[in-house]
Amino acid sequence: MVEHSFRKAGVESSSLSIGFMNIPNNYQLLQEILKSLNKVVVAYSGGVDSTFLLKAAVDTLGAENVLACISAGPIEPKNQLDRAAKVAKSIGAKLKTIGANELSDPNFTANKADRCFHCKSHLCRTLLELAKERGFKHVIFGTNYDDLNDFRPGNRAMKVFGIRCPLAEAKLTKSDIRQLSRKLGLPTADLPASPCLASRIAYGLEVTEQRLRQIDEAEEYLRTLGLVEFRVRHHDTIARIEVRPQDIGKITTEPARSQIVNKMKSLGFKFVTVDLQGFRSGSLNEMLSEQNRDLFSDHGGRI
């Protein structure tokens, strides 16, 4: 079955590298998991994992048994929705835009270590209600196998609400998913990760629509300079910019340096810094104590 899927994408099994040979087995397991779910709502963001999951679900179950749902609101980057909609259309999936309204929840806006738990809880409730209304059996998320070992309080929310994560269940890692996405011709195969904008705001600093807008506009500007993998971390009056180490010189030499400073200050930041450690995913989690990590993680204490 997995070989058939690759042949449909124009890939012969004989062309798979030795290092790739174990991945089709995981893909076949993914298809078996999806078949057992029968009819699914996919939490879709347009990122690498959820796009791959959506493609696998449509190929395995048929488009009539799959509904992709994407959240549109202030915590999502503006450039994400249109691109995600085009990709879903190319896959042949039905797409519904939903609003989870996270900013109405003081537990979310307080921006403590469990912020992601409350965000995911809102999304889970919304998608489960929608699935029930539309007659879909399950809601599935694109959590991958690597995510299970990271500090992700949102994983706990999915357990609480009985959400399935087929990629993680099939033990597909981010690297596996990128490789499979390339074989299937998905345009997201090499797309950088783009978590919600709230993840850029330092813990303890209230999540507001204004701060989310500042981050979105700041990152959109950096994108116009040709940067690919980066973050603008919001520390109230300070914008801390993370880029790949090889790109630090690109943003600290003129005229880019002055242009970036002027742009950030025009958005309301008083100080502009460049993190010499460079880009690293989840760097704000470095502020958390081990006690906080244990308390709010999926495999730690209670929420």
N, C-alpha and C positions, 0 to 999 in steps of 0.2 A: 504493500500500500504506500509506504513512504517512497519507494523507488518510483511508483507511478506519479506521485506528487511532484517529484523532481523532474521526471520526463515531461510533464505538462509545462514545467518552467523552462524546458529546453536544456536540461542537465542530465547527462547519462551517469548512472551509478559508477561506471568505470572511471569517470573523471574525478571522483572524490579522492582527496589525499588520504594517506594512511592516518594522519592525525584527526581526520574528519570522520573516519569510519564508524566510530562509536556513537556519533551524534544522531544518525538516522534511527537508531534504536530508541533514543529518547524521544525523537519526533513521533515515532510510531506509538510509543506509550502515551504521548500527548493526544494523539488522535483517538486512542482507545478511551482516554479519560473524557474527552469531549463527546464521544459517542454515548457514553454512559449518562451524560448530562442532558442530552436530547435537544433541548431548546434553551438558548442562553441570551442574557443581556450582558454585553461586554462593557466594562468601564474603560472608556477609550480616551486617550489624551493626544494621540498622534505621535507619541514617542516610539522608541525602538521596540520596547516590550509589548505595549498594548496593540501596536500595529501588527506585529508578528502574530500575536494571539488572535486578533480579529481575522487575519488572513487564514490562519489555520482553522478557525471555527467555521468560516464561510466555506472553505474547501472541504471540510469534513462533514458538516451538518447541512450545508445548503443555505443560501442567503435568506430564504424564507424562515429559517429557524434561528436567525441571529439578528440582534438589534444592538448597534453600537450607540452608546450614550456618552456625550462629551459635555463637561461642565464649562460654562462660560460665565465669567465674573471677574471681579477686580483682582483675584489672586492668581489669575492665569495670564501669561504673556500675551499681548494683543496679536502678535504675529502668528500665534500658534493655531488659532481656530480655522482660518482660511486654508492653511496648508493641510491641516488634519482632515478637513472636509474633502479636499481634493483627493487625498490618498484613500480615504474610505470609499469614495465614489469609484476610484480605479479598481478597488478590490471587489466592488459590486455589493457593498454592505449598505443596509439602511442605517441612516444616522439621525439621532435625535439630540437636540441641544437642551440641556437642563441647567437650572440654577440651584446650587446647594445653599446659597445664602449664609455662608460661614460667618460673615461680619456681624450678624445678628446675635451670635453666641458669645457672651462674655468669657466663657471658658477658652474659646479660640483666640479672641482678641487679646486676652491677658498674656498670651505668648510665653507660657511656661514650657517646661520640657515635654509636657504631654499635649502640646498644641496639635500635633499630627493625629493623635488619637481622636480628638474632637472633630477635626476636619473630616477624617475618614468616616467617622460615625455618622455625620450628616449625609455624606455621599451614600453610604451603605443604606441608610433609611430611605433616602429618595429613590435609589435604584430598586430596592426590594419592593417598595410600593408600586413603582412603575411596572416591574416584572409581574406582579400579581394582577394588576389591571389588564395587562396585555396577554396574559396566559403563558408567560415564559417560566420555565421550571427553575432556573438558577441564575444567579448573578456571579460573574467571574471577573477577577482582576488580573492584571499583567505582572504581578509580583514574581520575580525570578528566583532561582535557587540561591544566588549570591545574597539577595536581599534578606534572607533569613538570618544571616550572621551579622547584619548591620544594625545600628541603633535606629529602629523604625517603629515608634509607638503605634503607627497606623496599622501595622501587622496585627497588633492585639485587637484593634477594632474589628478587623475582618474575621477574627476568630469568634469574637463576641456575637457577631451578627450571622455567623454561619456562611460566610462568603468563601467560595472556592478559588484557589490559585493554581490552575492547571500547569503553568510553566514550572513553578516550584515543585509541584507534585511529580512532574516528569523529570526533575533534577536538571533542568535546562538553565545553564549559567548565562550571564550577559554575553560572554564571548561566543557561546554556542548559538545564541539567538542572533547575534550579528552575522555569524557565518551562514546560518540558515536563511536569514533575510537576504543576503547577497545571492545565494543560490536560487531563491524564489523571485529575485528581481525587485525587491522592495526598495523604494527610494530612501527609506529610513535606516538602512543598514549601518551607515556610518554617522548617523545624526548624533550630535552631542546630547547628553542628558540635560533636561530642562525641567527641574522640579518647580513647584509652585513658588510664586514670588515671596510669599510669607517666609519661606525657608531662608531668605536673605536677611531677615530682620533679627538683630541680636536678641537673645532670650531676655525677657523682662521688659522689653520695649514694646509698647502697645502696637498691635497690628491695626493700621488705619488705611482707609482708601488712599489718602494723600501719600503715605509712605510707599504703598504698593505702586502708585503711579510714578513716584520719583524713581524707584528701582527699574520699572519697566522702560521708562524714557531714557534713563542712563544706559541701560544695557542695549537698547535699540541703537543708541548713538555709537556705542563701541562696536556694534555689529557693522555699522557703515564704514568703519575703519579697516575692515577685513579680518577682525579677530573672530575666532571660531569657538574656542573653549575658554570661558571666563565667567566671573561673577562680580556684581557690585553688592557688597555687604553693607547693610544700613546700620550704623552705630549712632543714631540720632543726628547730631550735627556733622558727623564724619562719614564720608563715603570711602570704604576700603575696597580697592580694586584688586581682584585676583586674576592674573592671566598666566598662561604657561610660561615657565622660566625663560624660554627662548624668545618670548614676545615682550618681556619686560623692557628691553631697550627700545622697542618700537613705540611704546607709550610714554617713555621718559625723555625722549629726545624731541627737539623742536622740528616742526611747529606743532606736532601732535600733543606734546605735554601741555602747552598753553591752551590749546583748543579744548582738551579734556577738562582742564581746570575750569575754564570759563563755562563749559556746558554744565558741569556738576554744580557750580555755584549758581547758575541760572535756575537750577532745579530746586535750590534751597539749602544745599549742603554748605557748611561754613569751611570745612577742611576736606582736603582730598589726599588720600594716601594710596601707595602701591605696596601690597604685601610681598616682601622679598622672598617668602617661601613659595610663592606662585600659587596657581590654581590647585585646589584640592576639594573634592566633593565633601560636603558636610562639615566644613571647617568650623562653623559655629558650635558644633557639638563638642569641640575642644574646650569650650567654656564650662561644660557640665562636669560636676563631680561624679565619681564612680557611684555614689549613693543614688544620685538622680538617674543615672543610666540604668541601674538595677531596678529602681522603682518603676520606671516608665517603659522599659523595654518589653518586647514581646516575651522574652524568656526570663524576665525578672519578676519583680513583685507586682502587686495589684496596682491598677490605675486609680 
